[in-house]
Amino acid sequence: MQDQVLQDGTKTGRRLQPPESIPLLNCALAKKRSAAAMVDPTQHTATAPANAKQRYEVTRADLPLSCPLPSMALWNSHPRVYLAIESEGGESQCPYCGAHFVLID
């Protein structure tokens, strides 16, 4: 294909195609960024709504305790905060949402 000269003096010609490695590189960067943002999408078990109740009973199996709990969805909640329920006498309150956690065993 030959270059054509337009009336304004500019030339047109073939478009250069990017090398095939560029889309793969962009894809690899996107995967790296998304992997850093997510914990493990294949092990996602958050099914309970976040901060739906004001009182939660937790066991030692739930330690270390965080609000929202790992079983809660994070997309509509406050940032995860870890609570020192054992050193607070078996009861703790979330500073964000005010949820009250009680250690039952």
C-alpha positions as a printed Julia matrix, in Angstrom:
105×3 Matrix{Float64}:
   0.0     0.0    0.0
   1.41    3.36  -0.99
   1.12    6.57   1.01
  -1.51    8.99  -0.25
  -1.15   12.76   0.1
  -4.32   14.5    1.25
  -5.34   18.05   0.31
  -3.97   19.45   3.59
  -0.55   17.95   2.86
  -0.68   15.07   5.34
   0.15   11.55   4.31
  -1.89    8.47   4.94
  -0.54    4.99   4.91
  -0.64    1.64   6.56
  -1.45    1.52  10.21
   1.23   -0.05  12.3
   0.02   -3.0   14.29
   1.38   -3.37  17.82
   3.46   -6.44  18.51
   1.52   -9.39  19.85
   3.4    -9.22  23.15
   1.83   -5.89  24.16
  -1.67   -7.22  24.91
  -0.1   -10.09  26.85
   1.99   -7.66  28.85
  -1.08   -5.55  29.68
  -2.96   -8.7   30.62
  -0.11   -9.81  32.89
  -0.03   -6.42  34.61
  -3.78   -6.49  35.13
  -3.58   -9.96  36.67
  -0.76   -8.86  38.95
  -2.73   -5.81  40.12
  -5.92   -7.77  40.69
  -4.04  -10.51  42.57
  -2.6    -7.91  44.92
  -6.06   -6.45  45.54
  -7.79   -9.77  46.26
  -6.93  -12.36  48.84
  -7.94  -15.49  46.92
 -10.97  -15.33  44.61
 -11.27  -19.12  44.45
 -11.64  -19.38  48.23
 -14.23  -16.59  48.53
 -16.75  -17.68  51.17
 -18.28  -14.34  52.19
 -22.0   -15.01  52.07
 -23.35  -13.19  55.12
 -24.24   -9.51  54.88
 -21.74   -7.28  56.67
 -22.7    -5.64  59.95
 -26.28   -6.89  59.86
 -26.47   -7.51  63.62
 -25.32   -5.52  66.63
 -24.28   -8.56  68.73
 -22.21  -11.51  67.6
 -21.21  -14.59  69.58
 -17.81  -15.92  68.55
 -15.7   -18.91  69.57
 -11.94  -19.4   69.88
 -12.03  -20.95  66.41
 -12.91  -17.47  65.09
  -9.71  -15.93  66.51
  -8.01  -13.71  65.53
 -11.25  -11.76  65.59
 -11.92   -9.13  62.97
 -14.88   -6.96  62.08
 -16.32   -7.63  59.6
 -15.92  -11.35  60.1
 -14.27  -13.34  57.26
 -17.68  -14.84  56.41
 -19.09  -11.36  55.71
 -18.92   -9.54  52.41
 -16.47   -6.62  52.46
 -17.78   -4.64  49.5
 -20.45   -2.86  51.52
 -18.7    -2.57  54.87
 -16.04   -0.59  56.68
 -12.33   -1.51  56.53
 -11.41   -4.7   58.37
 -10.24   -4.07  61.93
  -8.84   -6.69  64.29
 -10.23   -6.79  67.82
  -8.3    -7.97  70.91
 -11.24   -9.78  72.47
  -9.13  -12.04  74.71
  -7.27   -9.19  76.39
 -10.52   -7.25  76.81
 -12.14   -9.87  79.02
 -14.05  -11.82  76.37
 -16.06   -8.89  75.0
 -15.1    -6.33  72.38
 -16.75   -3.58  70.39
 -15.97   -2.53  66.83
 -14.85    1.11  66.68
 -16.39    1.53  63.21
 -19.87    0.05  63.37
 -20.33   -0.52  67.11
 -20.99   -4.26  66.74
 -20.54   -6.05  70.06
 -18.64   -9.35  70.02
 -18.84  -11.88  72.88
 -16.44  -14.82  73.25
 -18.59  -17.81  74.31
 -15.92  -20.47  75.0
